[in-house]
């Protein structure tokens, strides 16, 4: 499906969930509990970020809690997904979504839409999605390409990151993505400014402009002697006996 998205507006997105799924698909009723998104326009941070915690109406898996540190008590007074999804859609719609291991986050968010009877709403139908994990695997085949490894590779400072956080990881991923995709933009010339002259340049213009320096007698003698010496060794094809 062709999406008419704003190619200059990129949203770096990350989520935290009640459970961990290495296969990237929602399972065992796990839910999204945090969404973090960072806006980049023309490869610059704008500060217009999106961050929200969500009440999942279920308990958080202990392994997931050890990763993000978000507790059930902390989320009990947070809004439900059905109460924030419109705000979220308005923020990301028609942008370019940048996600690490996109199938995981996209799968969970699409699952959230389906749970509120919005099956027709899918991230991949409203945004162009770029998976930084796929980019990393092409750049560094056979190496670890999780976010921590990429931060180490691109010298992105994560010393203050004790636990995972959707908004913090989105900011970190944004820095990594910009480092991964550095390139030299093409120089676009203005045709009205850079043009060929309408009048033809006269041929004698070049003749008058060229300065010809001729060899003096000594230089000619030295040159001929050098060629004769080469000829004796059988390595000269330019020496002309009649002429010299």
ChimeraX attribute file (.defattr): number of C-alpha atoms within 10 A of each C-alpha:
attribute: neighborCount
match mode: 1-to-1
recipient: residues
	/A:1	7
	/A:2	8
	/A:3	13
	/A:4	11
	/A:5	15
	/A:6	14
	/A:7	12
	/A:8	12
	/A:9	17
	/A:10	28
	/A:11	27
	/A:12	27
	/A:13	28
	/A:14	27
	/A:15	25
	/A:16	26
	/A:17	24
	/A:18	24
	/A:19	22
	/A:20	19
	/A:21	15
	/A:22	8
	/A:23	10
	/A:24	15
	/A:25	16
	/A:26	22
	/A:27	13
	/A:28	7
	/A:29	10
	/A:30	22
	/A:31	25
	/A:32	21
	/A:33	26
	/A:34	23
	/A:35	22
	/A:36	22
	/A:37	29
	/A:38	26
	/A:39	25
	/A:40	20
	/A:41	13
	/A:42	10
	/A:43	15
	/A:44	13
	/A:45	16
	/A:46	11
	/A:47	9
	/A:48	11
	/A:49	18
	/A:50	17
	/A:51	16
	/A:52	17
	/A:53	22
	/A:54	23
	/A:55	20
	/A:56	23
	/A:57	14
	/A:58	12
	/A:59	15
	/A:60	20
	/A:61	15
	/A:62	13
	/A:63	12
	/A:64	18
	/A:65	19
	/A:66	12
	/A:67	15
	/A:68	17
	/A:69	16
	/A:70	21
	/A:71	17
	/A:72	18
	/A:73	10
	/A:74	12
	/A:75	19
	/A:76	14
	/A:77	11
	/A:78	14
	/A:79	15
	/A:80	16
	/A:81	24
	/A:82	14
	/A:83	11
	/A:84	13
	/A:85	15
	/A:86	10
	/A:87	10
	/A:88	16
	/A:89	15
	/A:90	9
	/A:91	16
	/A:92	21
	/A:93	17
	/A:94	20
	/A:95	21
	/A:96	23
	/A:97	25
	/A:98	25
	/A:99	25
	/A:100	24
	/A:101	19
	/A:102	20
	/A:103	15
	/A:104	19
	/A:105	23
	/A:106	23
	/A:107	16
	/A:108	23
	/A:109	22
	/A:110	19
	/A:111	23
	/A:112	23
	/A:113	18
	/A:114	14
	/A:115	13
	/A:116	12
	/A:117	11
	/A:118	13
	/A:119	12
	/A:120	10
	/A:121	16
	/A:122	18
	/A:123	20
	/A:124	14
	/A:125	14
	/A:126	20
	/A:127	23
	/A:128	21
	/A:129	20
	/A:130	17
	/A:131	14
	/A:132	23
	/A:133	18
	/A:134	15
	/A:135	16
	/A:136	19
	/A:137	14
	/A:138	10
	/A:139	12
	/A:140	12
	/A:141	11
	/A:142	8
	/A:143	10
	/A:144	12
	/A:145	20
	/A:146	14
	/A:147	18
	/A:148	15
	/A:149	13
	/A:150	21
	/A:151	18
	/A:152	12
	/A:153	11
	/A:154	13
	/A:155	12
	/A:156	16
	/A:157	12
	/A:158	13
	/A:159	6
	/A:160	6
	/A:161	11
	/A:162	10
	/A:163	13
	/A:164	17
	/A:165	20
	/A:166	22
	/A:167	23
	/A:168	18
	/A:169	25
	/A:170	25
	/A:171	21
	/A:172	21
	/A:173	25
	/A:174	26
	/A:175	18
	/A:176	20
	/A:177	21
	/A:178	13
	/A:179	15
	/A:180	15
	/A:181	11
	/A:182	9
	/A:183	8
	/A:184	6
	/A:185	6
	/A:186	6
	/A:187	6
	/A:188	6
	/A:189	9
	/A:190	8
	/A:191	8
	/A:192	6
	/A:193	7
	/A:194	8
	/A:195	9
	/A:196	8
	/A:197	7
	/A:198	6
	/A:199	6
	/A:200	7
	/A:201	9
	/A:202	8
	/A:203	8
	/A:204	9
	/A:205	9
	/A:206	10
	/A:207	10
	/A:208	8
	/A:209	8
	/A:210	9
	/A:211	8
	/A:212	7
	/A:213	6
	/A:214	8
	/A:215	10
	/A:216	8
	/A:217	9
	/A:218	9
	/A:219	11
	/A:220	12
	/A:221	13
	/A:222	11
	/A:223	12
	/A:224	15
	/A:225	13
	/A:226	13
	/A:227	19
	/A:228	19
	/A:229	13
	/A:230	15
	/A:231	16
	/A:232	9
	/A:233	9
	/A:234	9
	/A:235	12
	/A:236	14
	/A:237	9
	/A:238	10
	/A:239	16
	/A:240	12
	/A:241	8
	/A:242	5
	/A:243	5
	/A:244	10
